[in-house]
């Protein structure tokens, strides 16, 4: 937070505690105001050029001084426009030199707001993704700042400057609690051991490493496979003889890799994600869901008329209660719609499965429409008026049905071995919310959450991508 200090900072050195936001002005001002206000309300000291000091202050000098002497991390808002701005490039250059002086190679944290060509100075840095949802990006950034970098916070920091700045634009901040519901299913339990198994001499390695022939998730490696499963009676699966070569604690595997097998930590985490993705999809298949492969090869899982309830599904999660359908019919278009999910295992900033949602369509309620162009047209036009709360509630209803109302999902990865996911999805609390011009602050019960039938499917409103609630 920008403060008017009476003392010369050169006379009294201060610790680096500030987050410096570098962004394209004016293109990304709205995002910078939103992000800066959220971080300031959480107790972080935040500097950005969307703020202004009292009249007569040399703002540019103050800003550069803050970057050089106060910044503990530099958050670079990355868009195609931003990385071409000379001002942003100058700030990246200063931050790069500071990174070397401070011996902090993670001093710069790129924030991906749109797809961009990374400048050389930050090409190596791992970005935080805000392009799909500001809320999920904020959740990931805050987790990174708090747990990985341990950036100091101070309760009660003044945020009046940020609140006042909002009045100059089309948004304002309200000091009202806001809960950010993510699409992350956190891993709460792992099998104790992970194993490396090989086939007996003479057994074809290609067959042994064929995932489709195994009962449990496996990842081909060397002359065998990495798996959580242990051979039983000398077999990993029927007609799949195997011997265990080595085993390791799963937590050590994720933390340090597998030195004996020359597996680096980053490779171990990638192999864990592969095993987790297989287990998650096997679980969805076991619940009777069908898969639809998109153009990028990613599969979405959905329920047919015979699989999921045709009525609204009530759900009762902490901080979220309601009911939603996850399958329905449009008489006007003569199609059935199906809510579908995809899941991807991520190991940072915490181990979780990240859920993506989409709509699929069928003519008979059983078989997805094969015409890709028609599917695309339906998807673009059908849900024009579906607000954030509706998408959030469909995810909640789907997960409630999926886990049969329990607070966790067990993904089998071996005989008696499970990866355990916690439910409901991870949520975060923030003491301030953003209200756009012309809006009123939402009620605690969220007026977008209703139990009406899908009677507004033909509205001409724009598509709303989940933001506050993912």
GUFI-407843 format. One record per residue: residue in one letter; x, y, z of N, C-alpha, C in turn. Coordinates in steps of 0.02 Angstrom, whole numbers, plus 50000, padded with zeros to 5 digits. Each point is the difference from the previous one (the first is absolute). Layout:
N
AXYZXYZXYZ/...
//
This chain:
470
X500434994150000499575005950000500445006150000/X499855005049959500405006049994499865004550059/X500525002350033499925004250059500415006449992/X499775005350032500375006349999500465000050061/X500644999149991500464999550055500345006750011/X500055002150063500335006350015500764999250003/X500224993950014500714998950007500304998249932/X500605002149990500364998249940500204992650005/X499774995849953500164992950005500744998649997/X500405004849972500724998949998500315000350070/X499665003950045500275000650067499804994250044/X499474996649982499754994550041499814994149954/X500484995649986499864994449955499414995850026/X499594998049953499414996150017500044993149967/X499714995050032500034993449970499584999649936/X500214995749956499624998949938499374995950016/X499425003149994499384996550015499465001349948/X500165004049949499495002349953499964995549938/X499394999449975499874996849935499935005649949/X500424999949949499995005149948499664997249939/X499475003349976499634997649941500205004149940/X500294996749950500185003249936499484997949948/X499715004949965499464998449953499965005349946/X499624998549948499885004849946499485005050022/X500185006449994499545005450018499805003849937/X499375000449982499404998650042499674993249986/X500304996149954499654993949977499814995350057/X500444999150048499874995150053499875003250068/X499785006349999499875003550063499464996650041/X499464997749967499444996950037500244993950038/X500414995849966500254994050033500475002050057/X500435004949988500485002150052499645002750062/X499475003949989499615002650056499684994350039/X499724995349964499684994250033500514996050040/X500564998349969500504995950033500315003850059/X500185006349989500325003950053499555000750061/X499365001149988499535000750055499924993550038/X499964994549964499944993450033500614998650044/X500595001249973500624998650038500075004750059/X499825006449990500055004850054499524998150057/X499394997849981499524998250051500224993850039/X500424995949970500264994150034500585001650046/X500245006249998500545002050045500675001149967/X500034999549933500635001149965500095007549985/X500635002149999500165006749976500074999749925/X499645004249964499964999549927500145006849968/X500444999949950500155006049961499814998949927/X499715005149969499854999749928499885007149975/X500105001149936499945006949974499285002149989/X499514995750016499305002349998499845004250060/X500444999950052499905004150059500315006949989/X499795004750039500295006849996500135002650070/X500575003450009500145003050064499695007050004/X500125003650054499735006650009500275004649945/X499655005549989500205004649947500715002450007/X500345000549943500685002649999500534994750009/X499814993950018500494994750010500294997849933/X500644998649999500324997349940499844992649998/X499444998449968499744993250003500484994949968/X500265001849941500444995249966500614998550042/X500275005050033500594998950043499814995650059/X499425001450031499774996050057499914992749979/X499714999149940499864993349976500654996149989/X500485003149967500644996649987500374998750065/X499955004650048500324999050065499694994050036/X499344999349995499674994350031500234993549969/X500075000149934500234993949966500704998250022/X500445005050005500704998650016500124998350074/X499605002850044500164999350072499474996350041/X499374999649975499474997150041499754993349974/X500084998749935499704994149970500314993550025/X499594995450023500234993350017499854995149943/X499485001649960499854996449939499715004949950/X500134998849936499725004149946499504995749961/X499385002149999499474996549963499925003449933/X500174996549946499965002949933499374997449967/X499535004549986499384998249965500164999249926/X499954993949975500244998549933499424999349950/X500015004449951499564999849942500425001849939/X499764998949939500395002049942500175007550001/X499515004150025500135007250003500515001850053/X499944996850058500435001750057500734998749985/X500154994249971500714998349990500335004249946/X499595003949962500285004649950500065007150026/X499705001350059500035006850028500705001450027/X500275005949982500675001650022500045000650075/X499475002850031500005000750072500044993350035/X499624995149976500014993350029500694996849989/X500275001049941500674997149985500535003150046/X499945006550012500485003350045499954997150071/X499394998850023499914997250067500254992850004/X499904996249946500274993249998500765000150002/X500305004949965500735000549999500275001650070/X499685004850034500215001750069499914993950046/X499424996749993499864994250042500494994449988/X500214999049938500494994749984500675001450034/X500215006350000500635001750034499934999050075/X499435002050027499884998950072499994992650017/X499724996049955499984992850011500704997250010/X500475002449959500704997850007500315002650064/X499885006450015500295003050061499754996650063/X499354998450000499684996950059500094992550002/X500294997249945500094992849994499334996450008/X499485002949971499334997150000499794999049928/X500114993949974499854998749930499254999549986/X499595000450053499275000149992499725006750024/X500405005249992499805006850020499435002549957/X499994998049936499485002149954499494994349992/X499365001650009499464995149991499555002449944/X500044997049940499545002049946499294997850015/X499525004349983499294998450007499714999849929/X499824994149977499754999349931499275002149997/X499885006049971499315002449992499744998049931/X500454999949951499844997649932500624996449974/X499914996049947500584996749969500485005449975/X500654998950011500505005049982500664996749983/X500425003649964500684997849986500455002850055/X500284995650039500375002350059500655003549982/X500135005950029500655003249991500564995750028/X500605000949974500574995950019500115000050075/X499935005950032500175000650071499554995850045/X499394998549978499554996150043499784993449967/X500354998149946499814993949964500064993850043/X500455000150050500114994150042499514999750058/X499665005450014499585000450061499344996349990/X499784996450051499364996549998499445005050014/X499525000449954499465004950010499424997250041/X499605004650026499364998450032499465001649949/X499554995449988499525000749945499365003550024/X499895006149974499385003750012499575000149938/X500214996749946499665000849935499324996749999/X499914994750039499354996550000499535002750053/X500285002350055499585002650054500435004150047/X499805006250013500375004150047499984996950069/X499444997050018499934997250068500484994250011/X500044995449952500464994350008500725002349998/X500145005149959500685002749998500195003150067/X499535003850030500135003050065500114994650053/X499604994849998500084994650049500694996849995/X500234998949938500664997049990500555004850022/X499935006449984500515004950018500055000750076/X499435000550034500005000850073500314994050034/X499854994049974500304993950028500765000249991/X500225002349943500725000549985500345005150047/X499695005850008500295005150042500044997950073/X499474996550023499954998350071500424994050019/X499994994849958500324993750020500694999049971/X500105002049938500654998949968500495005650016/X499785006349991500445005750009499945003250069/X499464998550035499905002550069500085007650002/X499655003549956500015007349998499635002650061/X500295004650039499685002450061499365003949986/X499514999150043499385003749999499915003750066/X499595005149999499875003750061499265001750002/X499654997150049499295001450005499885007350015/X499465002549973499825006950014500355005149956/X500344997849947500305005049954499455004349970/X500105006449993499485004349971499914998549926/X499374999749978499874998849929499595005849970/X499965005650036499605005549976500255002549932/X500664999949990500275002349936499744995949942/X499994993550010499744995649947499255001049991/X499645000850055499285001149994499855006649964/X500395005150016499895006549968500164999649925/X500534996449983500194999449930499454996949959/X499624995450030499474996749963499485005049975/X499905005650035499485004749980500175003549935/X500644999649978500185003249938499834995849940/X499834993750010499854995649944499294997550003/X499884994349969499334997349996499884994650052/X500454999450048499914995050052500105003150068/X499744997050051500115002250068500084994050045/X500305001250057500114994650048499535000950059/X499764994450024499564999950058500334995750053/X500065002650060500304996150054499484995150027/X499924994749963499514994750015500344993449985/X499914995250044500324993549990499764996949935/X500474997249964499854996549937500364993350002/X499644994749985500314993449998500134998149927/X500624998149987500214998049933500004992449997/X499544997349962499954992749994500414997849940/X500494995850011500454997849947499744993749967/X500364997849950499864993749967500564994950016/X500305000650059500544995650021499754994850049/X500144993749987499864994650047500674998050030/X500095001550063500654999050033500124992750018/X500614997549988500184993450023500105000250076/X499634995850036500074999750072500334993650024/X500134995449954500324993750019500334996649941/X500584997150012500374996349950500164993150026/X500084995049956500274993650023500695001050031/X500194996050048500655001250032500604998949954/X499944995449952500584998149959499855000349926/X500515001549961499974999549928500534995049978/X499884996549945500434994249983500235000249927/X500584996949990500244998849932500014992549990/X499644997749948499944992849986500244998549929/X500274994049992500224997749935499714993149986/X499954998149936499764993349983500564994950008/X499834993650003500534994950003500374999849933/X500594997250002500414999449939499614996149947/X499995002749940499654996649945499315002749986/X499705003650049499345002749989500075006549960/X499605001049947500085005949957499905006650039/X500515004349997499965006450035499445004349973/X499904999849932499475004149970499324998150028/X499894993650009499364997850028499955002050073/X500554999550037500005001650071499865007450011/X500225004249953499925007250008499365002749966/X499594995549974499375002049969499495001650056/X499845006350008499555002150054499334996549997/X499744998849940499334997149992499954992950027/X500564996750010499994993050023500064999550076/X500095005750033500105000050073499355001450036/X499944997250059499415001050042500035006750036/X500625002450016500095006250038500405004949959/X499995006550018500405004949963500754998450002/X500325000649943500734998949994500285005349954/X500655001550009500375004449955500624996349977/X500074998849934500594996649975500645003750020/X500504996250022500645002950018500534994749995/X500575001649967500544995249994499764993649967/X500114994350033499774993649975499374997650035/X499685004750037499414997950037499505005750006/X499685000450059499495005250011500065002850071/X499805006450007499915003150065499264999350018/X499854997850061499314998950019499935000150076/X499405001350024499874999350072499834992850018/X499814996149950499784993150012500594995550016/X499874994950040500514994950015499814993449967/X500484996449971499834993549971499704995350052/X499484996549980499684995050043500064993349966/X500284995450037500134993349972500405000549936/X500475004949999500455000749943499695003349939/X499425003350009499675003249943499745006950019/X500065004749952499705006650008499285000149974/X499864995549953499334999349971499964992949972/X499414997649986499954993349970500444999449939/X500384994749997500464998649945500545005549993/X500155003450056500515005249999500504998750056/X500464995149990500484998450053500475005950013/X500175000950063500425005750018500384998650064/X500565003450008500374999750062500165007250021/X499965001350065500155006650025500755000850007/X500275005049966500725001350002500185004550058/X499585005150012500155004850052499365003650020/X499995002750061499445004050022500265005950041/X499595005250005500205006250033499395003350031/X500115003750053499455003850030499735005049949/X499345000249993499705004349949500175007450013/X499995002250062500155007050015500725001749983/X500474995350012500705001249981500075000349924/X499624995849965500014999949927499805006849973/X499475002950027499755006449976500475005750020/X500324999350055500445005450025500685000049967/X500304994149995500704999749978500114995949936/X499484996849973500104995549944500244993250025/X500304996049956500224993250017500724999449979/X500455001250047500715000349984500254993349972/X499774994550028500234993449978499834998849926/X499445002849977499794999149931500185005949956/X500375004950028500205006149964499405003949976/X499475000250041499405003949984500035006550039/X500035005649964500025006550032499325001750030/X499985004950046499385001750035499465002449951/X500195004149951499505002549953499704994349959/X500424995049983499764994349962499554995650043/X500174999450064499594996250046499305003050006/X499975006650004499355003350005499594999249937/X500344999949943499654998849937499734992949997/X500384995250024499784993050001499414999150049/X500045003550057499444999750047499375002849968/X500055005649964499425002949966499724995149949/X500434996549965499784995049951499604994450035/X500274997450054499654994850038499335002650026/X500005006150027499395002950026499475001149947/X500215002449940499535000949946499684993449978/X500414994849997499724993449983499494997750052/X500185001050064499554997750053499355004050000/X500045006649988499405004149999499544997949943/X500284998949941499584998049943499714993050010/X500394995550030499744993350015499425000450049/X500055004650048499455000950048499375002549965/X500085005049956499425002649964499694994749956/X500414996049968499754994549958499624995050044/X500274998650059499684995450045499335002450026/X499895006649999499355002850021499505000049942/X500194997049944499544999349944500005005849952/X500485004650006500035005849956500324998249933/X499815003649949500294999249933500505005649987/X500474998849955500505005149985499905002649929/X500175006449992499975003349935500685003349989/X500334998249946500675002649988499965006349957/X500275005550027500005006349964500555000349949/X500035005849965500495000749946500724999650025/X500125001950063500674999750027500184993350031/X499554995149995500134993450027499804999350073/X499765005450030499784999850070499294997250004/X499884995750049499364996750005499565003350053/X499365001149982499515002550047499524994250017/X499814999650064499594994450024499315002550018/X499494996349975499315002250008499544994150011/X499405001450026499524994850014499435000049951/X499764994049983499444999349954499354999650039/X499454999149964499354999350032499974994150048/X500414994949988499994994050041500495000550060/X500405005350001500545000350050499875004850057/X499845006149982499935005350052499265001750009/X499825002850058499305001850013499765005349950/X499374999349979499715004849953499715006050037/X499934999550065499735005450040500575004250029/X499825005350034500515004150034500314996050057/X500665000950007500384996550052500135004850057/X499734998750060500145004450056500714998850026/X500345005550020500664999450030500045004450061/X500414998150047500055003750063500735000150023/X500395004549968500715000850018500065005750050/X500545000350038500145005950041500035006249956/X499645005250020499985006449964499624999749934/X499714994449984499654999549936499474994650004/X499395002049985499444995350004499515001749944/X499734994949968499525001349946499824993649965/X499785000749938499834994249959500065002049927/X500214995349959500085001349929499904993549960/X499795000949937500014994449953500684999649967/X500204994049980500624999249962499864996749933/X499364999349984499784997549936499305002949988/X499845001549938499355002849984499864999649926/X499435002949980499794999549931499755006849976/X500185001749938499765006049967499524997949946/X499355001650010499504998249950500105004249937/X500205006450010500105004349942500534997449953/X500564997750028500554997549958499974992549989/X499544996750034499914992849994500654996350017/X500325002050055500604996650024499984999350075/X500394995350026500134999650071500675003350013/X500055003650057500645002850020500274996150060/X500664999550004500334996150052500575004050029/X500005001050065500565003350034500584994850003/X500605002249982500574995549996500605003250034/X500454995850026500615002550032500624996549973/X500555003550005500674997149989500405001550063/X500504995850013500425001050058500734999349983/X500415004450027500724999749990500355000650068/X500444995250015500365000150063500565005249996/X500035004350050500545004950007500344998950067/X500665001250003500374999050062500195006650033/X499845005749970500155006450031499435004949987/X499905004850045500385001150062499834995050055/X499464996049990499864994350043499754994549954/X500044993850024499794994449958499244999949995/X499755000149938499285000349989499824997649930/X499364998649991499724998849933499635006349981/X500175002949943499675006049977499444998149951/X499395002050016499414998049961499845005449949/X499874997949938499755004349948499304997649980/X499565004849986499314998349984499835001949928/X499534996449971499765001649933499314996949991/X499685001749945499364997049982500094995649938/X499674994350000499974995649942499264999149982/X499884997849939499314999349976499904993349965/X499404997450007499814993849966499285000849975/X499824995949950499325000249974499544995150037/X500304994750028499604994950032500144999350075/X500435004250027500164999650071500524994750016/X500254996649948500454994450011500665000749962/X499985002849940500585000249956500175007349982/X500625002150014500205006849986499965001449925/X499795006049982499965001949930500704999649968/X500044996649944500644998849968500235006049959/X499545004249977500165005849959500345005350044/X500655000749993500385004550043499785007249992/X499855002249938499805006949988499325001450032/X499554995249996499345001050031500075000250076/X500414995750027500135000050072500275006850022/X500455002749960500305006550016499485005649998/X499574999949948499485005249995499514999650058/X499814994050019499554999250056500315002550065/X500634998450009500345002050062500055007650005/X500105003449944500075007350001499335003550012/X499464997249974499365003550003499564997850058/X500084993950024499524997150047500015003450068/X500595001250027500065002250069500195007450005/X499755004249955500185007149999499865003550066/X499454998150032499795003750060500204996550065/X500374994649996500174996350061500545003850038/X499835002250060500445004150039500504995750039/X500485003550033500524996550037499714995250051/X499495002250037499724995850053499714993649972/X499735000349939499714994049971500544994849985/X500555002349970500554995349986500294997350065/X500075004350049500264997750065499544994850030/X499355001249997499524995350030499974993449963/X500095000249933500004993749963500614995850019/X500575003350011500594996250023499864997050068/X499705003950045499854997450067499524994149998/X499485000749959499514994549994500324993849969/X500435001049949500334994449968500454996450050/X500405003850038500454996950048499624996650057/X499455003050021499594996950052499754993249977/X499754999849938499774993549973500604995249993/X500575002749977500584995749987500244996650064/X500025003750056500264997250062499454997450045/X499375000149975499424997450037499935003550068/X500125006649999499905004150059500544999550053/X500544996549986500554999450048500465006149995/X500495000350046500465005750000500674998349969/X500034994549962500624998249967499864995049944/X500484999449955499974995149946500644995850003/X499934993550000500574995649999500134997549929/X500595001249975500194997749932500454993950007/X499744994049985500414993950008500615000149954/X500584998450028500624999649961500374993450012/X499694995650039500294993650016499534996350047/X500154993850014499594996250046500045003150070/X499455003050022500005003450065500375006550001/X500195002749942500375006349995499575005349966/X499975006150028499595005249971500365006850004/X499875004049949500125007250004499355003150024/X500015004050052499395002650030499945007549987/X499445002049970499865007049986499495002750051/X500135006050025499545003150048499455003849963/X499414999950028499435003749975499705004150057/X499705005849984499915003149934500645002949974/X499995003249940500605003149974500285005250049/X500645001449993500345005050042499655006749991/X499915003650055499725006849996500445004750040/X499955006349984500405005250033499555005750020/X500165003350055499615005750024500395006449989/X499655005249978500315006549990499555005350032/X500295004850037499595004950036499755005749957/X500124999949934499785005449956499774997149934/X499505003049969499774997649935499965005949952/X500034998449935499985005049948499295000349972/X499735006049995499345001049970500085004549940/X499774997849942500075003949939499465005349996/X500135005149960499555005649995499304997749982/X499515002350039499314998249987499774993950038/X500464996350033499824994150037499895001850073/X499624995850034499935000450072500394994350030/X500275000950061500364994450032499544993950005/X500254994049984499584994150003499784998450071/X499404997250007499774997750064500424994050022/X499994998750064500374994350026499774993549968/X499344999749983499744993849971500094999749925/X500275005649970500155000249928499364999449959/X499745005549974499374999849963500034996049936/X500614998549975500044996149940499844992650012/X500024997950063499864993050015499244999150005/X499724996349953499284998950003499854992749986/X499394998350006499804993049988499504999749943/X499975005349959499545000049944500234995149947/X499544998249956500184995649944500425004149951/X500294996649951500435003449952499565003549948/X499695005650021499525003349956500285006249966/X500655001550011500295005949969500564998249953/X499984994049973500554997649959500085003949935/X499495003749979500035003649937500125007450009/X500195002150061500145007050012500595002349958/X500025006549985500535002749958500575002950040/X500044998650065500565002550039500654996849978/X500555003250017500654997249982500174994250045/X500454995749976500244994450040500415002750058/X499884997650059500375002150059500454994350022/X500655001149998500474994950023500045000350076/X499994994250034500045000250073500595004150025/X499875004750046500545004250026500054999350074/X499555003250037500034999550073499904992850021/X499544996649970499894993050014500184996049939/X500494995550005500274996849941499634993649985/
//
